[in-house]
């Protein structure tokens, strides 16, 4: 799975989402749904509301240029209600953004790391077969990664490179700390 590990603030995330929306993408939050129909976000206002009210941290990005099938839903029962959820690697395919919110640990504000990624293979429920990620999705991933790297810095740990986005860098200068794998520094 091609993946870029990132440290971002909400401001960095909002800039990335606006960049993707400007590319005619739609954003789908990883929520518990009452029916198997995703919330398709196509404005920053909707995205900001979902991020702040739901405190959502995982998002799936769709675009007509690479979408081969609808998102696929699974379900489970909880307290007498059916809950629907989006199955990862099923349908789409999607560009995935995971951006956890800062946490307070030992009187420090800590930025946990997230990622942007896509799965090289996905299950297409329309044709009932695994398929390779299409080239437009691969290009969107590379463009999103390039966008995040603008004015960013990188740090290495455990044979991985982490991108610390521009506003996350500023927060470090203000006293925030990086989460794993840098929490002991």
C-alpha positions in Angstrom: 0.0 0.0 0.0 1.7 3.3 -1.1 1.6 5.4 2.0 3.0 8.7 3.3 3.2 9.1 7.0 2.2 12.6 8.1 2.0 14.9 11.1 -0.7 17.6 10.4 -2.7 20.2 12.2 -6.3 20.8 11.3 -5.1 23.8 9.2 -2.8 21.5 7.2 -5.7 19.0 6.8 -8.1 21.8 5.6 -5.6 23.0 3.1 -5.1 19.4 1.7 -8.9 18.9 1.6 -9.4 22.2 -0.3 -6.7 21.1 -2.7 -8.5 17.9 -3.3 -11.9 19.5 -3.6 -10.4 21.9 -6.2 -9.5 18.7 -8.2 -13.3 17.7 -8.2 -12.8 15.2 -5.5 -15.5 14.3 -2.9 -14.7 13.4 0.7 -16.4 10.6 2.6 -16.0 10.4 6.4 -15.6 7.0 8.0 -18.8 7.3 10.1 -21.3 4.8 11.5 -24.1 5.2 9.1 -27.9 4.5 9.6 -28.2 3.3 6.0 -25.6 2.1 3.4 -25.3 5.4 1.8 -22.1 7.6 2.3 -22.1 11.2 3.2 -20.5 12.9 0.2 -18.7 16.1 1.2 -18.0 18.6 -1.6 -17.4 21.8 0.3 -15.0 23.0 3.0 -17.8 24.0 5.2 -19.3 20.5 5.3 -15.8 19.1 5.8 -15.0 21.4 8.7 -18.4 20.6 10.3 -17.8 16.9 10.1 -14.2 17.3 11.4 -15.2 19.5 14.4 -18.6 18.1 15.3 -17.9 14.4 14.7 -14.2 14.6 15.5 -13.7 12.3 12.5 -10.2 11.3 11.6 -10.4 8.9 8.7 -11.7 10.0 5.3 -12.0 8.4 1.9 -11.5 10.5 -1.2 -13.4 9.8 -4.4 -13.1 11.2 -7.9 -15.0 10.2 -11.0 -11.7 9.9 -12.9 -10.7 6.8 -10.8 -13.9 5.5 -9.2 -14.8 2.1 -10.6 -17.6 1.2 -8.3 -19.7 2.5 -5.3 -18.2 2.2 -1.9 -19.1 -1.1 -0.3 -20.7 -1.2 3.1 -20.7 -3.8 5.9 -23.1 -3.9 8.8 -23.4 -5.0 12.4 -26.0 -4.8 15.2 -25.6 -2.5 18.2 -28.2 -2.0 20.9 -31.0 -3.2 18.5 -29.9 -1.0 15.6 -28.2 -1.8 12.4 -25.0 0.2 11.9 -23.4 0.4 8.5 -19.7 1.1 7.9 -17.5 1.6 4.8 -15.4 -1.5 4.1 -11.8 -0.5 3.3 -10.3 -1.8 0.1 -13.9 -2.6 -1.2 -15.4 -0.4 -3.8 -14.1 2.9 -5.0 -11.1 2.8 -5.0 -10.3 5.6 -2.6 -7.4 7.8 -1.5 -7.4 7.5 2.3 -6.6 10.3 4.7 -6.0 9.5 8.4 -5.5 12.6 10.5 -6.0 12.0 14.2 -6.7 15.0 16.5 -4.0 16.3 18.9 -4.0 14.8 22.3 -2.8 16.0 25.7 -0.3 13.7 27.3 1.7 14.5 30.5 0.8 18.2 30.1 2.0 18.4 26.5 -0.1 18.7 23.4 1.0 15.8 21.1 0.4 15.5 17.4 -0.2 11.9 16.5 0.9 10.8 13.1 -1.5 9.9 10.3 -1.2 9.1 6.7 -2.3 9.5 3.1 -2.5 6.3 1.2 -4.2 4.1 -1.4 -4.5 0.4 -1.7 -2.7 -1.1 -4.7 -5.5 -3.6 -5.1 -9.1 -3.2 -4.3 -12.2 -5.4 -4.4 -14.7 -4.2 -7.1 -18.1 -5.5 -6.1 -19.6 -4.5 -9.5 -17.4 -7.1 -11.4 -16.7 -9.2 -8.3 -13.0 -9.2 -8.7 -9.8 -7.6 -7.3 -8.5 -4.8 -9.5 -5.4 -2.8 -9.6 -5.6 0.9 -8.5 -6.1 3.1 -11.6 -3.5 5.5 -12.8 -5.6 8.7 -12.0 -5.7 7.5 -8.3 -2.0 7.0 -8.3 -1.5 10.5 -9.7 -3.9 12.0 -7.2 -1.9 10.4 -4.3 1.4 11.7 -5.7 -0.1 15.2 -6.1 -1.5 15.2 -2.6 1.8 14.1 -1.2 3.6 16.8 -3.2 1.1 19.4 -1.9 1.7 18.3 1.8 5.5 18.4 1.3 5.4 22.1 0.4 7.1 24.0 3.2 7.2 20.8 5.3 10.1 19.0 6.9 10.8 15.3 7.1 12.1 13.1 9.9 13.2 9.5 9.8 12.5 6.8 12.3 12.4 3.0 12.1 13.3 3.1 8.4 10.3 5.3 7.6 10.1 9.0 6.6 7.5 11.2 8.3 6.3 14.4 6.7 5.7 17.2 9.2 3.5 19.6 7.3 4.0 23.4 7.4 1.5 24.3 10.2 2.5 21.2 12.3 6.1 22.6 12.1 4.9 25.9 13.5 3.1 24.1 16.4 6.3 22.3 17.2 8.0 25.7 17.5 5.2 26.7 19.9 5.8 23.7 22.2 3.7 20.9 20.7 5.3 17.5 20.7 5.3 14.7 18.0 3.7 11.4 18.8 5.0 8.0 18.0 7.6 7.2 17.0 9.1 10.4 18.3 7.3 10.6 21.7 10.5 9.9 23.7 12.4 12.9 22.3 
